[in-house]
Amino acid sequence: MNIYTVGGFNEVGKNMSVVETGNDVFIFDMGLYLPPIVELEEQERQDIYTEKRLRKLRAIPDDIMLDRLGLRKKVRAIFLGHAHLDHLGAIPYLAQRYNAEIIATPFTVEVLRTMLKDEDIWLKNKIKTIQPNSSYTVNGKNGKKYLVDFINITHSTPQTSMICLHTPEGNVLYANDFKFDNFPVLGKKPNYEKLNSLAKEGVKALIVDSLYSAKEQKTPSEKIARGLLEDVLMTTNNQDSCIIITTFSSHIARLKSIVDFGKQLNRRILFVGRSLHKYVSAAIRAKTCPFAKDITLLSYRKQIESALRKVNKRRNQYMIVCTGHQGEPNSVLDRFSKGRLPFYFQKRDHVIFSSSIIPAPINVANRQQIEKKLKQKGVRIFGDVHVSGHAAREDLRDFIQMMKAEHVIPAHGDTQKLTPMAELCSELGYKLGKDVHIMQDTQKIRV
C-alpha cells in the first residue's frame, strides 16, 4: 500500500492522511491550519472563505497532489476521527472534490452539519453517522469490501475515535489525537479490548499523534482538570464577584465540570459566544450534553446584551462561560475587555482560563494582549486550569508496545514535534527510515 502524508506533518493542524490500496483510496481527516485564519480575521474582520482563498493562505491541505497522481477519482471514503477544526475544518471546502461518503461519529457529524449550515455550503457527499465502537463496510472497486472500525478513545471532545482500515495488504490504524483517560468525566473509557484484539490481528501501519511525544510524563485524566476547577471555584473568595470562565468550546466534558460547580455556587450560568453555541447545540443533538437544562445558551446580539445588563446589576448571581481562551480577536472575552459589550469588569472579578495557549505566535501575542487589558481593570486571573487531551511520552510508550505495528508514522506536528516520537520508537527497537518514518506534507511512503 501507499500512504500519503498530505497535511499535518509540517505544522500543528491541517491534518490529512491518505491510504492507497489497489484501485481504492481512503482519506483520514481533512483539517484547517488555524494561525493564518486567526491573522486574517484580526486584519480584515471577516469570516468569508473560499477554497481558492484558503489555498492561498495555506490553511487547507494541499490535496492537489492527489490530482497529479491520478488518485482523486479513486477516493471511496473520508473518515473523520473527531470534531476539532484542525481535523475536519477543511471538509466544507474540499470534500466536494471527491465522490466519496464522509463517515464520523454522531457528535462529529453534528458539528460538521452546523459548519455547513453556518457557511451556507451544500455538499453532494453522503454523510454517514456511525456510533463509537462500531464497524462499517465501505465499497471499493470491482466489488471489494473494506471493513473500518471506529474505536472509542478519550480526547478533549466527545466521541473521538481511532480508525482502523482493514485492507488486503494489512491494517492501517489512524490514532490522531488521543489520550488514555481511564476516569473520563464524560463518555466511555478507551476501548483497550479492541486495541489488543487488533494488535493480535496485526497492524501494518500506525499513524500516531506525536504532539506531546517530548513531554516525559503520563497525561493526567480529565478528572484532574475537574479537581483544578473545583479548587479555584470552591475555595477562593468570589462571593461578591462575577465569575467568567473561558475554555475550548468543543470540550464538552470540561463544560460539564464548569456547570456542575456553577450549580453548587448557586450561580445562573450563561454560555456566550458563537462557537460555544455551535458545539453545545451539536452536543445536544448528538445526546452528549448532560447539562443542557442547567444553562442559558445565548446566541443573538440583543439577547446577549439584555442578559449582560442583568449580570451587571447582580454580578454575584452569575457565572459567564464565554469564548476567548486564546485571546482571539472579536471573541466575547476580547469584546468584554474592550468595552464593546454591555458587561463591565470590576476589581476582583474572576477570569479563569481553563485552557492552555496553543503554541503559535499569533495566539501567544493575543493572550498577552488580553491579559494586559484584564490586569489594567484589576480582575483576578487564574490561568492554565487545564490538562491536555494529547498523550504524552509515557502514554505513547505503552501504546507503541501494545500495538506492535510493523511501521510507525509520527503525525500532528513539524519535524521538531515528530522527532521525539521517532526517538521513542527507536528506544523500543524500531529503526529510523526502516520501520519508523518521519514524513513531511505531500510525501509518499510505500509499505
RATAGI-V963652 format. One record per residue. N is the residue number from 1. RES is the residue in one small letter. SS is DSSP state (h for helix, s for strand, l for the rest). OMEGA is omega in radians with two decimals (999 if undefined). Layout:
BEGIN
N;RES;SS;OMEGA
N;RES;SS;OMEGA
END
This chain:
BEGIN
1;m;l;3.03
2;n;s;3.07
3;i;s;-3.11
4;y;s;3.12
5;t;s;-2.96
6;v;s;-3.12
7;g;s;-3.14
8;g;l;-3.13
9;f;l;3.00
10;n;l;-2.99
11;e;l;3.03
12;v;l;-3.08
13;g;l;3.08
14;k;l;-3.01
15;n;l;3.05
16;m;s;3.06
17;s;s;-3.04
18;v;s;3.09
19;v;s;3.08
20;e;s;3.10
21;t;s;-3.05
22;g;l;3.13
23;n;l;-3.05
24;d;s;-3.10
25;v;s;-3.11
26;f;s;-3.13
27;i;s;3.04
28;f;s;3.11
29;d;l;-3.12
30;m;l;-2.92
31;g;l;3.10
32;l;s;2.89
33;y;l;-2.88
34;l;h;-3.07
35;p;h;3.14
36;p;h;3.10
37;i;h;3.09
38;v;h;3.13
39;e;h;-3.13
40;l;h;3.14
41;e;h;3.13
42;e;h;-3.09
43;q;h;-2.94
44;e;h;3.13
45;r;l;3.10
46;q;l;-3.03
47;d;l;-3.07
48;i;l;-3.09
49;y;l;3.02
50;t;l;3.09
51;e;h;-3.11
52;k;h;-3.10
53;r;h;-3.13
54;l;h;3.05
55;r;h;3.14
56;k;h;3.11
57;l;h;-3.02
58;r;l;-3.12
59;a;l;3.10
60;i;s;-3.11
61;p;l;3.13
62;d;l;-3.08
63;d;l;3.06
64;i;h;3.09
65;m;h;3.14
66;l;h;3.05
67;d;h;-3.10
68;r;h;-3.11
69;l;l;3.13
70;g;l;-3.05
71;l;l;-2.99
72;r;h;-3.09
73;k;h;3.11
74;k;h;-3.11
75;v;s;-3.09
76;r;s;-3.08
77;a;s;3.03
78;i;s;-3.12
79;f;s;3.11
80;l;l;-3.07
81;g;l;3.12
82;h;l;-2.86
83;a;l;3.13
84;h;l;-3.04
85;l;h;3.13
86;d;h;3.08
87;h;h;3.13
88;l;h;-2.99
89;g;l;3.12
90;a;l;-3.12
91;i;h;-3.11
92;p;h;-3.04
93;y;h;-3.05
94;l;h;-2.97
95;a;h;-3.10
96;q;h;3.11
97;r;h;-3.03
98;y;l;3.03
99;n;l;-2.99
100;a;l;3.08
101;e;s;3.10
102;i;s;-3.03
103;i;s;-3.09
104;a;s;3.10
105;t;l;-2.99
106;p;h;-3.12
107;f;h;3.13
108;t;h;3.12
109;v;h;-3.13
110;e;h;3.08
111;v;h;3.12
112;l;h;-3.14
113;r;h;3.08
114;t;h;3.10
115;m;h;-3.12
116;l;h;3.12
117;k;h;-3.12
118;d;h;-3.12
119;e;l;-3.11
120;d;l;-3.13
121;i;l;3.05
122;w;l;3.11
123;l;l;3.06
124;k;l;-3.07
125;n;l;2.98
126;k;l;3.10
127;i;s;-3.08
128;k;s;3.09
129;t;s;3.13
130;i;l;-3.12
131;q;l;3.03
132;p;l;-3.12
133;n;l;3.08
134;s;s;3.11
135;s;s;-3.10
136;y;s;3.13
137;t;s;3.12
138;v;s;3.13
139;n;s;3.03
140;g;l;3.14
141;k;h;3.07
142;n;h;3.04
143;g;h;3.12
144;k;l;3.11
145;k;s;3.13
146;y;s;3.07
147;l;s;3.08
148;v;s;3.14
149;d;s;2.97
150;f;s;-2.97
151;i;s;-3.09
152;n;s;3.09
153;i;l;-3.13
154;t;s;3.12
155;h;l;-3.11
156;s;l;3.03
157;t;l;-3.00
158;p;l;2.95
159;q;l;3.01
160;t;l;-3.11
161;s;s;2.73
162;m;s;-3.05
163;i;s;3.10
164;c;s;3.07
165;l;s;3.13
166;h;s;-3.13
167;t;s;3.09
168;p;l;-3.13
169;e;l;-3.13
170;g;s;-3.07
171;n;s;3.02
172;v;s;3.11
173;l;s;3.14
174;y;s;-3.05
175;a;s;-2.96
176;n;l;0.48
177;d;l;3.10
178;f;l;2.90
179;k;s;3.07
180;f;l;-3.13
181;d;l;-3.12
182;n;l;3.13
183;f;l;-3.07
184;p;l;3.09
185;v;l;-3.10
186;l;l;3.08
187;g;l;-3.03
188;k;l;3.04
189;k;l;3.01
190;p;l;-3.13
191;n;l;-3.11
192;y;h;-3.11
193;e;h;-3.14
194;k;h;3.13
195;l;h;3.10
196;n;h;3.10
197;s;h;3.10
198;l;h;3.12
199;a;h;3.11
200;k;h;3.12
201;e;h;3.12
202;g;l;3.09
203;v;l;3.14
204;k;l;-3.09
205;a;s;3.12
206;l;s;3.05
207;i;s;-2.84
208;v;s;3.06
209;d;s;-3.10
210;s;l;-2.99
211;l;l;-3.11
212;y;s;-3.08
213;s;l;3.11
214;a;l;-3.06
215;k;l;-2.99
216;e;l;3.13
217;q;l;2.89
218;k;l;3.14
219;t;l;-3.11
220;p;l;3.08
221;s;l;3.04
222;e;h;3.11
223;k;h;3.07
224;i;h;3.07
225;a;h;3.09
226;r;h;3.10
227;g;h;3.10
228;l;h;3.10
229;l;h;3.13
230;e;h;-3.11
231;d;h;-3.13
232;v;h;-3.02
233;l;h;-2.98
234;m;h;-3.08
235;t;h;3.10
236;t;l;-3.10
237;n;l;-3.11
238;n;l;-3.03
239;q;l;-3.08
240;d;l;-3.02
241;s;l;2.94
242;c;l;3.11
243;i;s;3.11
244;i;s;-3.13
245;i;s;3.06
246;t;s;-3.13
247;t;s;3.11
248;f;l;-3.07
249;s;l;-3.11
250;s;l;-3.05
251;h;l;-3.03
252;i;h;3.10
253;a;h;3.12
254;r;h;3.12
255;l;h;3.09
256;k;h;3.13
257;s;h;3.13
258;i;h;-3.13
259;v;h;3.14
260;d;h;-3.12
261;f;h;3.04
262;g;h;3.09
263;k;h;3.11
264;q;h;3.11
265;l;l;-3.12
266;n;l;3.12
267;r;l;2.93
268;r;s;-2.96
269;i;s;-3.14
270;l;s;3.02
271;f;s;-3.03
272;v;s;3.09
273;g;l;-3.04
274;r;h;-3.10
275;s;h;3.04
276;l;h;3.12
277;h;h;-3.11
278;k;h;-3.04
279;y;h;-3.14
280;v;h;3.07
281;s;h;3.08
282;a;h;3.13
283;a;h;3.11
284;i;h;3.14
285;r;h;3.13
286;a;l;3.12
287;k;l;3.08
288;t;l;-3.10
289;c;l;-3.07
290;p;l;-3.06
291;f;l;-3.01
292;a;h;-3.09
293;k;h;-3.05
294;d;h;-3.06
295;i;l;2.92
296;t;s;-3.07
297;l;s;-3.05
298;l;s;-3.12
299;s;l;-3.07
300;y;l;-3.03
301;r;h;-3.13
302;k;h;3.11
303;q;h;3.14
304;i;h;-3.09
305;e;h;3.11
306;s;h;-3.14
307;a;h;-3.10
308;l;h;3.08
309;r;h;3.08
310;k;h;3.12
311;v;h;-3.11
312;n;h;-3.11
313;k;h;-3.08
314;r;l;-2.96
315;r;h;-3.05
316;n;h;3.10
317;q;h;-2.99
318;y;s;2.89
319;m;s;3.11
320;i;s;3.01
321;v;s;-2.99
322;c;s;3.07
323;t;l;3.06
324;g;l;-3.07
325;h;l;3.06
326;q;l;-3.07
327;g;l;-3.03
328;e;l;3.07
329;p;l;3.09
330;n;l;2.97
331;s;l;-3.11
332;v;h;3.14
333;l;h;3.09
334;d;h;3.14
335;r;h;3.04
336;f;h;-3.04
337;s;h;-3.11
338;k;l;3.12
339;g;l;-3.10
340;r;l;2.99
341;l;l;-3.06
342;p;l;2.94
343;f;l;-3.03
344;y;l;3.13
345;f;l;2.98
346;q;l;3.12
347;k;l;3.11
348;r;l;2.93
349;d;l;-3.12
350;h;s;3.02
351;v;s;-3.04
352;i;s;3.05
353;f;s;3.10
354;s;s;-3.03
355;s;l;2.93
356;s;l;3.10
357;i;l;3.06
358;i;l;-2.91
359;p;l;2.99
360;a;l;-3.07
361;p;h;-3.11
362;i;h;3.13
363;n;h;3.13
364;v;h;-3.13
365;a;h;-3.13
366;n;h;3.13
367;r;h;3.11
368;q;h;-3.12
369;q;h;-3.07
370;i;h;3.11
371;e;h;3.08
372;k;h;3.13
373;k;h;-3.12
374;l;h;3.13
375;k;h;3.11
376;q;h;3.14
377;k;l;3.05
378;g;l;-3.14
379;v;l;3.05
380;r;s;-3.11
381;i;s;3.06
382;f;s;-3.05
383;g;l;2.99
384;d;l;3.04
385;v;l;-2.79
386;h;l;2.81
387;v;l;-3.03
388;s;l;3.01
389;g;l;-3.08
390;h;l;3.11
391;a;l;3.05
392;a;s;-2.93
393;r;h;-3.07
394;e;h;2.98
395;d;h;-3.12
396;l;h;3.07
397;r;h;3.12
398;d;h;-3.08
399;f;h;3.13
400;i;h;3.12
401;q;h;3.13
402;m;h;-2.97
403;m;h;3.12
404;k;l;-3.11
405;a;l;3.10
406;e;l;3.14
407;h;s;3.10
408;v;s;3.10
409;i;s;3.08
410;p;s;-3.07
411;a;s;3.01
412;h;l;3.04
413;g;l;3.07
414;d;l;-3.08
415;t;h;3.13
416;q;h;3.12
417;k;h;-3.05
418;l;h;-3.06
419;t;h;3.11
420;p;h;3.09
421;m;h;3.10
422;a;h;3.11
423;e;h;3.07
424;l;h;3.11
425;c;h;3.11
426;s;h;3.06
427;e;h;-3.06
428;l;l;3.01
429;g;l;3.08
430;y;l;3.12
431;k;l;-3.12
432;l;s;-3.14
433;g;l;3.12
434;k;l;-3.14
435;d;l;2.87
436;v;s;-2.88
437;h;l;3.00
438;i;l;-3.05
439;m;l;3.01
440;q;l;3.14
441;d;l;3.08
442;t;l;3.04
443;q;s;-3.10
444;k;s;3.00
445;i;s;3.11
446;r;s;3.13
447;v;l;999
END
